[in-house]
């Protein structure tokens, strides 16, 4: 005879009325503990083998995995039931001591870092704290592993099994926090590898580093983080290369990628996070540098235009004075003298006015003067517009430079 366990009526159901199997198993006491990740233990790859241990409480790793899994249940059944289930499972795993589920911000960081389920378990088990600048000060001063020695932005405190992350105020630097979170998670993951695993991947990490150009920024970052603690070199290599090095041909050594794949579902996407925010800063630097150079060329050209315009305006004024003198001279003549008075001249632009009655020449000169005055006015307006555009571009460059300085200051809260 087949016995079917019917779920209690108060169990949560999906929108279609189904009760998830894991919920039924949980209610009937059939949800078995899984082997938790812990520093110094080898984390099994693939689904663990369930084992019955009557009388023992569920362990922390299970709580982290299950509570994260309940996130979709919360969306369907509401936060109250989710918190109740999470509290019950956490209490069972901790021997009655509740373990808070990861915050929405921490879950978002895990999502954006493309962490695998195992990577999330490692990350959430450290109870990550994400702090603003004022709250972060001094929190990583005693940490063994931290990003950068000149400006600490995150740390994994192995003795406490905890991660502390700095959150810049500017939302454009969110990817920076994502990378920091992944970096520190990899420190925690490395701490949990077996000695055999570490011995095996150590030479692989060194070999990958050797493939990078001598001026690769990650080299100086690794050196700064290792500082006077050479014993930390391999964990720093593991964290830095895992988050920043795409590898030759788009991948690291297969054996090394296999280790990273346990913790990061899409390592290339994680590397792209690093490339994204660093490219943003590089683009700002390039903008300031190239725009400043271009603006200098533009300002030099505008200065030449202005100088030529001033010289031409002075020439027009001189020709205006000549015209006034010629006109006065002509009008001083008697009527009979004016009839026989003729003139010829070559204008400043090369226009030839051949010999003709003076009144005709003076009339032509008046037209040339009107033309030249209008030209000076038009050129002056264009020069003014260019000066205004140059000033606007200068102000833009100053603003971009100030923004870059502010972003760099936010990246280095403790510098």
C-alpha positions in Angstrom: 0.0 0.0 0.0 1.3 3.4 -0.9 1.2 6.0 1.8 0.8 9.6 0.6 1.6 12.4 3.1 -0.9 15.2 2.7 0.4 18.7 3.4 -1.2 20.6 6.3 -3.7 23.2 5.1 -1.7 26.0 6.5 1.4 25.3 4.3 2.2 28.0 1.7 1.0 27.3 -1.8 2.0 28.6 -5.2 -0.4 30.8 -7.2 -1.6 27.6 -9.0 -2.5 26.0 -5.6 0.5 23.6 -5.6 2.6 23.1 -2.4 6.3 23.0 -3.2 7.8 19.6 -2.5 10.5 21.0 -0.2 7.8 22.6 1.9 6.0 19.3 2.3 9.3 17.6 3.1 10.1 20.2 5.7 6.7 19.8 7.3 7.1 16.1 7.5 10.6 16.2 8.9 12.3 14.9 5.7 14.5 17.9 4.8 17.9 16.6 5.7 21.0 18.7 6.6 23.6 19.2 4.0 27.4 19.4 4.7 28.1 23.1 5.4 31.0 25.1 4.0 33.5 25.9 6.7 37.1 27.2 6.7 39.5 24.3 6.3 36.9 21.9 4.8 36.6 20.8 1.2 33.3 21.9 -0.3 31.9 19.1 -2.4 31.1 20.0 -6.0 27.6 19.0 -7.1 24.6 18.1 -4.9 25.6 16.6 -1.5 24.5 13.2 -0.4 21.7 13.6 2.2 22.4 11.9 5.5 20.0 11.2 8.4 21.3 12.2 11.8 18.4 11.7 14.2 18.4 14.1 17.1 20.8 16.6 15.6 19.8 20.1 14.6 20.2 21.5 11.2 23.4 23.4 10.6 24.2 26.9 9.5 25.1 26.2 5.9 21.6 24.8 5.4 20.0 27.8 6.9 21.9 30.1 4.5 21.0 28.1 1.4 17.4 27.5 2.4 16.7 31.0 3.5 18.0 32.3 0.2 15.8 29.8 -1.6 12.8 31.1 0.3 13.2 34.4 -1.4 10.8 33.4 -4.2 8.4 32.1 -1.6 8.4 35.4 0.1 7.4 37.1 -3.2 4.4 34.8 -3.5 3.2 34.4 0.1 4.3 37.7 1.7 7.1 38.7 4.0 5.5 37.6 7.3 5.4 33.9 6.4 8.9 34.1 4.9 10.3 35.6 8.0 8.5 33.0 10.1 9.8 30.1 8.1 13.3 31.7 7.9 13.3 32.2 11.7 12.2 28.6 12.3 14.8 27.1 10.1 17.6 29.4 11.4 16.7 28.6 15.0 16.8 24.9 14.2 20.2 25.2 12.6 21.7 27.4 15.3 20.4 25.5 18.2 17.8 28.1 18.9 19.9 31.1 18.0 18.3 33.0 15.1 20.4 33.8 12.0 19.2 36.7 10.1 18.8 36.2 6.3 21.0 38.3 4.0 19.7 41.8 3.4 18.4 42.8 0.1 21.5 44.8 -0.6 23.7 41.8 0.1 21.6 39.6 -2.1 21.9 42.3 -4.9 25.6 42.3 -4.5 25.7 38.5 -4.9 23.5 38.7 -7.9 25.6 41.4 -9.6 28.8 39.5 -8.8 27.3 36.4 -10.5 28.0 34.2 -7.5 27.1 30.6 -7.7 25.0 28.9 -5.0 28.2 27.8 -3.3 29.7 31.3 -3.6 26.5 32.7 -2.1 26.7 30.3 0.7 30.2 31.4 1.5 29.3 35.1 1.1 26.2 35.0 3.2 27.9 32.9 5.9 30.2 35.8 6.5 27.2 38.1 7.4 28.5 40.9 5.1 28.3 44.4 6.4 28.0 47.1 3.8 28.8 50.5 5.4 29.1 54.1 4.3 32.3 56.1 4.7 31.7 57.3 8.3 30.6 53.8 9.6 33.4 52.1 7.7 36.3 54.0 9.3 38.5 51.7 11.3 36.5 48.6 10.7 39.2 46.9 8.7 42.3 48.2 10.5 43.1 44.8 12.1 42.0 42.6 9.2 44.4 40.1 7.7 43.2 40.4 4.1 41.9 43.6 2.6 41.9 45.3 -0.7 44.8 47.8 -1.1 47.0 48.8 1.7 46.9 52.5 1.0 43.1 52.8 1.0 41.2 50.0 2.5 37.7 49.4 1.0 36.8 46.0 2.3 38.1 43.1 4.3 37.6 39.5 5.3 38.3 38.9 9.0 39.1 35.2 9.0 39.1 35.0 12.8 35.5 36.1 12.8 34.5 34.7 9.5 33.1 38.1 8.6 33.2 40.5 5.6 33.0 44.3 5.9 32.5 46.3 2.7 32.7 50.0 2.1 29.9 51.6 0.1 30.7 54.9 -1.8 27.8 57.4 -1.9 27.9 57.8 -5.7 25.7 55.1 -7.3 28.0 55.0 -10.3 30.5 53.2 -8.0 28.1 50.4 -7.2 30.1 48.0 -9.5 33.1 48.9 -7.4 31.3 47.5 -4.3 30.3 44.4 -6.3 33.9 43.7 -7.1 35.0 44.3 -3.5 32.3 41.9 -2.3 33.4 39.2 -4.8 37.0 39.8 -3.9 36.4 39.3 -0.2 34.2 36.3 -0.8 37.1 34.7 -2.7 39.3 35.3 0.3 36.7 33.4 2.4 36.5 30.7 -0.2 40.2 30.3 -0.3 40.4 30.0 3.4 38.0 27.0 3.1 40.0 25.1 0.5 42.0 22.1 1.6 45.8 22.2 1.8 45.9 20.0 -1.2 43.7 22.4 -3.2 45.9 25.3 -2.2 49.1 23.5 -3.1 47.6 22.5 -6.5 46.4 26.0 -7.5 49.3 28.0 -6.2 51.6 27.4 -9.2 48.6 28.0 -11.5 47.9 31.4 -10.0 51.6 32.4 -10.4 51.6 31.2 -14.0 48.6 33.3 -14.8 50.1 36.3 -13.2 53.3 35.8 -15.2 51.2 36.1 -18.4 50.1 39.6 -17.6 52.0 42.6 -18.9 54.6 44.1 -16.5 52.6 47.3 -16.2 49.3 45.6 -15.5 47.6 47.6 -12.6 46.7 44.3 -10.8 50.3 43.6 -10.2 50.8 46.7 -8.1 47.5 46.1 -6.4 48.6 42.6 -5.4 51.9 43.9 -4.1 50.2 46.6 -2.1 47.7 44.2 -0.6 50.4 41.6 0.3 52.7 44.3 1.8 54.9 42.8 4.5 52.8 39.6 4.7 54.2 37.2 2.0 52.1 34.4 3.5 49.0 36.2 2.1 50.3 36.2 -1.5 48.3 33.2 -2.7 45.0 34.3 -1.3 45.5 37.8 -2.8 46.4 36.2 -6.1 43.2 34.1 -5.9 41.0 37.1 -5.1 42.6 39.6 -7.5 42.9 37.3 -10.5 39.5 35.8 -10.0 37.9 39.2 -10.2 40.1 41.0 -12.7 42.0 38.7 -15.0 40.0 37.4 -18.0 42.8 35.0 -18.8 44.7 34.5 -22.1 42.2 33.8 -24.8 39.3 34.6 -22.5 39.9 32.0 -19.8 42.4 31.0 -17.1 43.9 27.5 -16.9 41.0 25.0 -17.0 41.8 23.6 -13.6 41.9 27.0 -12.1 38.6 28.0 -13.8 37.0 24.9 -12.4 37.9 26.0 -8.9 36.5 29.5 -9.5 33.4 28.1 -11.0 32.5 26.6 -7.7 32.1 30.1 -6.3 31.3 32.3 -9.4 28.8 31.2 -11.9 30.0 33.6 -14.7 33.6 34.7 -14.0 33.9 36.6 -17.2 30.8 38.6 -16.3 32.4 39.4 -13.0 35.6 40.5 -14.7 33.4 42.7 -16.9 32.1 44.4 -13.7 35.7 45.4 -12.9 36.3 46.5 -16.5 33.1 48.5 -16.4 33.8 50.8 -13.5 37.5 51.1 -14.2 36.7 52.0 -17.8 34.3 54.7 -16.6 37.1 56.3 -14.6 39.5 55.9 -17.5 37.1 57.5 -19.8 36.8 60.5 -17.5 40.6 60.8 -17.3 40.9 60.5 -21.1 38.1 63.0 -21.5 39.9 65.6 -19.3 43.2 65.0 -21.0 42.1 65.0 -24.6 39.6 67.7 -24.1 42.1 69.9 -22.4 44.6 69.4 -25.3 41.9 70.1 -27.9 40.7 73.1 -26.0 44.2 74.6 -26.0 44.4 74.2 -29.7 41.0 75.8 -30.0 41.9 78.7 -27.8 45.1 79.3 -29.7 43.1 79.4 -33.0 40.5 81.7 -31.5 43.3 84.1 -30.3 44.7 84.3 -33.8 41.2 84.9 -35.2 40.7 87.7 -32.6 44.0 89.2 -33.4 43.3 89.3 -37.1 39.9 90.7 -36.5 41.3 93.5 -34.4 43.9 94.3 -37.1 41.2 94.3 -39.8 38.9 96.5 -37.7 41.7 99.0 -37.3 42.3 98.9 -41.0 38.6 99.6 -41.7 38.8 102.5 -39.3 41.9 103.9 -41.1 40.1 103.5 -44.5 37.0 105.2 -43.0 39.3 108.1 -42.1 40.7 108.2 -45.6 37.3 108.2 -47.1 36.2 111.1 -44.8 39.3 113.0 -45.9 38.8 112.4 -49.6 35.2 113.4 -49.3 36.0 116.6 -47.5 38.6 117.4 -50.2 36.2 116.8 -53.0 33.4 118.8 -51.4 35.8 121.7 -50.9 36.2 122.1 -54.7 34.0 124.4 -56.7 31.3 122.9 -58.9 33.4 123.4 -62.0 36.4 121.7 -60.3 34.3 118.8 -59.2 33.2 118.2 -62.8 36.7 117.6 -63.9 38.0 115.9 -60.7 38.8 112.2 -61.1 40.2 109.5 -58.8 41.5 105.9 -58.9 42.7 103.6 -56.1 43.3 100.0 -55.0 41.3 98.9 -52.0 42.8 97.1 -49.1 41.4 93.7 -50.3 43.0 94.2 -53.7 39.8 95.6 -55.4 40.9 98.0 -58.2 38.9 101.2 -58.8 40.2 102.5 -62.1 40.3 106.2 -63.0 36.8 107.7 -62.9 34.9 110.8 -61.8 35.6 111.4 -58.1 31.9 111.2 -57.1 31.7 107.7 -58.6 34.9 106.6 -56.9 33.8 108.0 -53.6 30.4 106.2 -53.9 32.2 102.9 -54.6 34.5 103.5 -51.6 31.4 104.0 -49.4 30.0 100.7 -50.6 33.3 98.9 -49.8 33.4 100.5 -46.4 29.8 99.4 -45.6 30.7 95.9 -46.7 33.9 95.8 -44.6 32.1 97.1 -41.5 29.4 94.4 -41.9 32.1 91.8 -42.3 33.9 93.0 -39.1 30.6 92.9 -37.2 29.8 89.4 -38.5 33.3 88.1 -37.7 33.1 89.8 -34.3 29.9 88.0 -33.5 31.4 84.7 -34.6 34.5 85.3 -32.5 32.3 86.1 -29.5 30.3 82.9 -30.0 33.5 80.9 -30.2 34.8 82.6 -27.0 31.5 81.6 -25.3 31.8 78.0 -26.6 35.4 77.8 -25.4 34.4 79.1 -21.9 31.5 76.5 -21.8 33.9 73.7 -22.8 36.5 74.9 -20.2 33.8 74.9 -17.5 32.7 71.4 -18.6 36.3 70.1 -18.4 36.7 71.7 -14.9 33.4 70.0 -13.9 34.5 66.6 -15.2 37.9 66.9 -13.5 36.2 67.8 -10.3 33.9 64.8 -10.7 36.9 62.6 -11.3 38.6 63.9 -8.2 35.4 63.3 -6.2 35.1 59.8 -7.5 38.7 59.0 -6.7 38.2 60.4 -3.2 35.1 58.2 -2.7 37.1 55.1 -3.9 39.8 55.9 -1.3 37.8 56.7 1.9 40.7 56.1 4.2 43.5 57.5 2.1 
